[in-house]
Amino acid sequence: MADMSRTRSALETICLRLGALAFSLFAFGIFMLFAGKNPKTAFENMFEGSFGSWTSIQFTLKSAAPLLLTALCVALPAQLGMVVIGGEGAVVMGGLTAALVGLAFADSGPWMALTMMVLAGGLAGGLWITLVGGLRYFRGVNETLCSLLLNYIAIALLNHFVEGPFKDPESLNKPSTRPLEDSHMLGTIPGMDVHWGLAYGVLACIVCYFLIRHTTFGFAVRTTGGNIRAGRIVGLSVGALTLIVSFMGGAAAGVAGMVDVAAVNGQANAALIAGYGYAGILVSFMARHNPLAIIPVSILMGGILASGDLLQSRMQLPDATVRVLQGIMFITILFSESLYGKLAIFQPREPKRDPPETKPAMVSGTEGVSVA
């Protein structure tokens, strides 16, 4: 019975997500018509730019790599019922810290420098989101607003440091930190033109899935997320769980910032503010905060982002066109959440019950004689 319930729930999730995606594409096609473009041509270019060739697929995987990590920044706190949207700030702080640590270890070997950069980026991002969890638990501050506002603080700190104390004198038009050593850059996966950040993201999603679904710690997190009062009654430390899960989510986003610095830009600058933290929100909600489902959803979203350049060059559309599709998808997915458990086709059928047998009425005083 339990297996049937899980299967029915999985089918409901898949069908609603596919329906939301189909409706989003339909709405985006209407948007293309209003923009004076052919929707069919737009969709063909999007497919070609994302999955149409091996080069496009590699570009899609590059775009998906940071999404795998920033989506975890939303998905992990969601296990406790928290809506954290501060992945962008964690990415910025992780990338800035990783760049500074990389410069500090410039004379060290590549393995030592990269290891310290990963640890520094994860620590900075983790502490940044732990601040959100701490304010939520100890002071009752709304975590959604708090994490959103911390994004702007992180961006302000980035601008302050790259334009002030840590500015490279040679970076005139685009203030940046000094570039990392070429030997300290994150290389590519053998046989692919895709950096190792993709492997980091996939591994993190798999580890988090098993941690949340198949360990005592994960059971405690899910129990607390389902009912905090019940968690306290059975002796769970809600405060410690909140801080630990917040740190884990922030650390994932911080590593995404480190990957952006060590694999793409080579230095910390305004390029860190690429919107990956906000795109991770959409990925997590589309995957229903399931760390394992984040992997295919990130690849799909990476394909959408990768197709933006082709739409811009071939159809003279603005670079923000794919952001419109992302916005439509986010609204549609949020609406589809309200349909869970309300579609009759996915509800268990009530077993048919035989009508109660009617016994013949008995005449008082004449046992065994029925009245017609």
FENFEN-V552615 format. One record per helix or strand. SS is the DSSP state (hx for helix, st for strand). FROM is the first residue (numbers start at 1). TO is the last residue. If there is no record, write none. Layout:
SS_FROM_TO ; SS_FROM_TO
This chain:
hx_2_34 ; hx_39_51 ; hx_54_78 ; hx_87_104 ; hx_110_139 ; hx_143_163 ; st_176_176 ; hx_182_184 ; st_188_188 ; st_195_195 ; hx_197_213 ; hx_216_226 ; hx_228_233 ; hx_238_265 ; st_269_269 ; hx_270_272 ; hx_276_286 ; hx_293_306 ; hx_308_315 ; hx_321_337 ; hx_344_346 ; st_362_362 ; st_370_370
